[in-house]
Amino acid sequence: MEEAQHSRDKAAIQHLYNNILPSLANRMHGNLTEITPLFHDFLLERVVDVWTKSADAGDDTPISIENGNVQQMGLKLRLEGFQGAGAPPFDVTKDLVFLLGHSTYEVGPDKNSVWVEKLYYEKWAETETAEIAQRWCDDLIEDITQRLESLT
């Protein structure tokens, strides 16, 4: 492999954004079919952090996928208006964060938890996508359960 395939650049970031995130989102969405009807509305979207600058970045280069200098991206779920019997309505948000390092990226539910670390362009096995999506959904169910327990 060329050195370019070992480090974060525009093509690597576009690959994650256009291929890996949608694949994970589709799997997660499929896992949420029993959860989303409990809420009035839901949104699962790709997000890109265009605020966090790399320590070695110049001050005048805007952070963007096009410039290949994004530090973080991921998926954000927003469930609004829980409609369960006996519980007041509430909203839930849940993230899946991709922290983009120089030669690898880390995937987890937040900046401090790493579920998997991968090289750029390293293929995701279907089982890996399924495992991450399932783990994320299990965490979400746990969050909702704790929220309900705190309300009753």
Secondary structure as UniProt FT lines:
FT   HELIX           3..6
FT   HELIX           10..15
FT   HELIX           16..20
FT   HELIX           21..31
FT   TURN            32..35
FT   HELIX           36..38
FT   STRAND          39..49
FT   TURN            55..56
FT   TURN            59..60
FT   TURN            65..68
FT   STRAND          72..82
FT   TURN            85..86
FT   STRAND          92..100
FT   STRAND          104..108
FT   TURN            111..112
FT   STRAND          116..119
FT   TURN            120..121
FT   HELIX           126..151
//
